Amino acid sequence: MYGSKPTINQAVGARSYDALRVVDSVLSQCKIKTADCLKDGLYKTSNFGGAVGSISFDINGDTSGYFSFIQVKNGTFAEAK
C-alpha cells in the first residue's frame, strides 16, 4: 500500500508479473510455440526491464542479480529502503 513498507506478498506478485511478461515476450517472437523455442528465448534474454529490475538468464537458464523494490520519490525512481 502507498506509504507503507513493501511486503513479501508484493515481492512475489511483482516477480510473478515479471515472469509472465518475460514468457509473453519470448513466446511472441516464436513462430511456432514450443518448449524448445521458449527455452532458447529465455536463455537469450538479457536486461529485460521488469518491475523488480533488470532480468537476464545465463547459459543454464538461471537468473542472477540483486532484487530490490523501486519507488517514486520526489518525481524520480529510487530504491525503497
VOPA-437125 format. One record per residue: residue in one letter; residue number from 1; x, y, z of N, C-alpha, C in turn; chain. Coordinates in nm, 3 decimals, padded with zeros to 5 digits. Layout:
REC_a_NUM_X_Y_Z_X_Y_Z_X_Y_Z_A
...
% end
This chain:
REC_m_1_00.082_-00.118_00.000_00.000_00.000_00.000_00.087_00.125_00.000_A
REC_y_2_00.030_00.230_-00.054_00.102_00.356_-00.061_00.142_00.402_00.079_A
REC_g_3_00.266_00.441_00.095_00.315_00.495_00.221_00.361_00.389_00.320_A
REC_s_4_00.351_00.262_00.283_00.395_00.157_00.374_00.512_00.081_00.314_A
REC_k_5_00.582_00.007_00.399_00.695_-00.073_00.351_00.643_-00.188_00.265_A
REC_p_6_00.718_-00.226_00.160_00.677_-00.339_00.077_00.669_-00.468_00.158_A
REC_t_7_00.578_-00.555_00.121_00.560_-00.684_00.189_00.608_-00.797_00.100_A
REC_i_8_00.622_-00.916_00.157_00.662_-01.033_00.080_00.559_-01.064_-00.028_A
REC_n_9_00.430_-01.042_00.001_00.327_-01.067_-00.099_00.344_-00.976_-00.221_A
REC_q_10_00.384_-00.853_-00.198_00.408_-00.762_-00.310_00.530_-00.807_-00.390_A
REC_a_11_00.631_-00.858_-00.321_00.751_-00.905_-00.390_00.717_-01.026_-00.478_A
REC_v_12_00.641_-01.119_-00.424_00.602_-01.236_-00.502_00.515_-01.194_-00.620_A
REC_g_13_00.425_-01.103_-00.596_00.339_-01.055_-00.704_00.418_-00.988_-00.815_A
REC_a_14_00.514_-00.904_-00.778_00.596_-00.835_-00.877_00.681_-00.933_-00.956_A
REC_r_15_00.738_-01.031_-00.889_00.822_-01.129_-00.958_00.738_-01.218_-01.049_A
REC_s_16_00.618_-01.253_-01.005_00.528_-01.333_-01.088_00.487_-01.255_-01.213_A
REC_y_17_00.457_-01.128_-01.194_00.423_-01.041_-01.306_00.538_-01.035_-01.407_A
REC_d_18_00.659_-01.017_-01.356_00.776_-01.013_-01.445_00.795_-01.146_-01.518_A
REC_a_19_00.777_-01.257_-01.448_00.793_-01.388_-01.511_00.697_-01.404_-01.628_A
REC_l_20_00.572_-01.365_-01.608_00.475_-01.375_-01.717_00.508_-01.282_-01.832_A
REC_r_21_00.558_-01.163_-01.801_00.596_-01.069_-01.907_00.713_-01.123_-01.989_A
REC_v_22_00.812_-01.184_-01.922_00.926_-01.242_-01.994_00.879_-01.355_-02.085_A
REC_v_23_00.797_-01.445_-02.031_00.746_-01.557_-02.111_00.665_-01.505_-02.229_A
REC_d_24_00.579_-01.408_-02.206_00.499_-01.350_-02.314_00.588_-01.288_-02.421_A
REC_s_25_00.690_-01.216_-02.378_00.782_-01.152_-02.473_00.854_-01.256_-02.559_A
REC_v_26_00.902_-01.363_-02.495_00.973_-01.467_-02.568_00.879_-01.539_-02.664_A
REC_l_27_00.762_-01.578_-02.615_00.668_-01.652_-02.700_00.618_-01.569_-02.817_A
REC_s_28_00.610_-01.438_-02.799_00.565_-01.352_-02.909_00.665_-01.352_-03.024_A
REC_q_29_00.789_-01.394_-02.997_00.892_-01.400_-03.100_00.903_-01.539_-03.162_A
REC_c_30_00.832_-01.637_-03.106_00.836_-01.774_-03.158_00.733_-01.790_-03.270_A
REC_k_31_00.778_-01.833_-03.386_00.684_-01.859_-03.495_00.596_-01.979_-03.461_A
REC_i_32_00.658_-02.082_-03.403_00.586_-02.199_-03.356_00.610_-02.207_-03.205_A
REC_k_33_00.502_-02.206_-03.128_00.512_-02.202_-02.982_00.546_-02.342_-02.929_A
REC_t_34_00.675_-02.364_-02.903_00.720_-02.492_-02.850_00.803_-02.468_-02.724_A
REC_a_35_00.821_-02.574_-02.647_00.904_-02.564_-02.526_01.047_-02.527_-02.564_A
REC_d_36_01.098_-02.582_-02.674_01.235_-02.550_-02.716_01.250_-02.404_-02.753_A
REC_c_37_01.149_-02.348_-02.822_01.155_-02.207_-02.858_01.154_-02.121_-02.732_A
REC_l_38_01.069_-02.157_-02.636_01.063_-02.082_-02.510_01.196_-02.091_-02.437_A
REC_k_39_01.250_-02.212_-02.425_01.378_-02.231_-02.355_01.489_-02.151_-02.421_A
REC_d_40_01.501_-02.163_-02.552_01.607_-02.091_-02.623_01.591_-01.940_-02.609_A
REC_g_41_01.466_-01.893_-02.615_01.440_-01.750_-02.600_01.474_-01.699_-02.461_A
REC_l_42_01.442_-01.780_-02.360_01.475_-01.739_-02.223_01.626_-01.732_-02.203_A
REC_y_43_01.698_-01.829_-02.258_01.844_-01.829_-02.246_01.905_-01.704_-02.309_A
REC_k_44_01.839_-01.652_-02.411_01.891_-01.534_-02.481_01.845_-01.403_-02.417_A
REC_t_45_01.754_-01.411_-02.322_01.700_-01.290_-02.259_01.807_-01.224_-02.174_A
REC_s_46_01.826_-01.096_-02.201_01.927_-01.019_-02.128_01.874_-00.878_-02.105_A
REC_n_47_01.884_-00.833_-01.983_01.845_-00.697_-01.945_01.700_-00.664_-01.977_A
REC_f_48_01.611_-00.760_-01.951_01.468_-00.736_-01.968_01.422_-00.647_-01.853_A
REC_g_49_01.360_-00.536_-01.886_01.317_-00.441_-01.783_01.190_-00.488_-01.713_A
REC_g_50_01.203_-00.524_-01.588_01.089_-00.573_-01.512_01.058_-00.485_-01.393_A
REC_a_51_00.949_-00.520_-01.325_00.907_-00.444_-01.207_01.009_-00.453_-01.094_A
REC_v_52_01.083_-00.565_-01.088_01.182_-00.582_-00.982_01.323_-00.550_-01.028_A
REC_g_53_01.337_-00.504_-01.151_01.469_-00.469_-01.202_01.498_-00.540_-01.333_A
REC_s_54_01.622_-00.537_-01.372_01.666_-00.598_-01.497_01.676_-00.750_-01.480_A
REC_i_55_01.622_-00.823_-01.580_01.620_-00.969_-01.573_01.702_-01.026_-01.688_A
REC_s_56_01.795_-01.115_-01.655_01.877_-01.184_-01.754_01.888_-01.331_-01.713_A
REC_f_57_01.913_-01.415_-01.811_01.934_-01.557_-01.786_02.072_-01.597_-01.834_A
REC_d_58_02.138_-01.689_-01.761_02.269_-01.736_-01.804_02.253_-01.860_-01.893_A
REC_i_59_02.363_-01.922_-01.931_02.359_-02.036_-02.024_02.289_-02.158_-01.964_A
REC_n_60_02.271_-02.158_-01.832_02.199_-02.267_-01.765_02.051_-02.234_-01.744_A
REC_g_61_02.010_-02.114_-01.783_01.873_-02.073_-01.764_01.845_-02.014_-01.627_A
REC_d_62_01.951_-01.990_-01.551_01.935_-01.932_-01.417_01.940_-01.780_-01.425_A
REC_t_63_01.868_-01.716_-01.333_01.879_-01.571_-01.320_01.975_-01.543_-01.206_A
REC_s_64_02.033_-01.429_-01.213_02.119_-01.387_-01.103_02.100_-01.239_-01.083_A
REC_g_65_02.153_-01.192_-00.977_02.146_-01.049_-00.956_02.076_-01.014_-00.828_A
REC_y_66_02.062_-00.889_-00.813_02.010_-00.828_-00.693_01.865_-00.786_-00.719_A
REC_f_67_01.776_-00.821_-00.631_01.637_-00.780_-00.643_01.610_-00.672_-00.540_A
REC_s_68_01.538_-00.570_-00.581_01.505_-00.463_-00.490_01.370_-00.404_-00.529_A
REC_f_69_01.313_-00.330_-00.438_01.191_-00.256_-00.465_01.229_-00.116_-00.510_A
REC_i_70_01.160_-00.068_-00.611_01.182_00.067_-00.661_01.057_00.149_-00.630_A
REC_q_71_01.077_00.271_-00.586_00.964_00.359_-00.559_00.988_00.493_-00.627_A
REC_v_72_00.880_00.566_-00.648_00.892_00.702_-00.699_00.903_00.794_-00.578_A
REC_k_73_01.013_00.867_-00.574_01.038_00.957_-00.461_01.080_01.092_-00.517_A
REC_n_74_01.004_01.192_-00.487_01.030_01.328_-00.538_01.039_01.331_-00.690_A
REC_g_75_00.953_01.252_-00.755_00.946_01.253_-00.901_01.051_01.169_-00.971_A
REC_t_76_01.135_01.097_-00.898_01.236_01.011_-00.959_01.227_00.872_-00.898_A
REC_f_77_01.279_00.773_-00.970_01.282_00.637_-00.920_01.399_00.620_-00.823_A
REC_a_78_01.371_00.555_-00.711_01.475_00.530_-00.610_01.449_00.394_-00.547_A
REC_e_79_01.554_00.332_-00.499_01.538_00.204_-00.431_01.467_00.226_-00.298_A
REC_a_80_01.361_00.147_-00.276_01.287_00.156_-00.149_01.369_00.095_-00.038_A
REC_k_81_01.373_00.158_00.074_01.451_00.107_00.188_01.362_00.083_00.305_A
% end
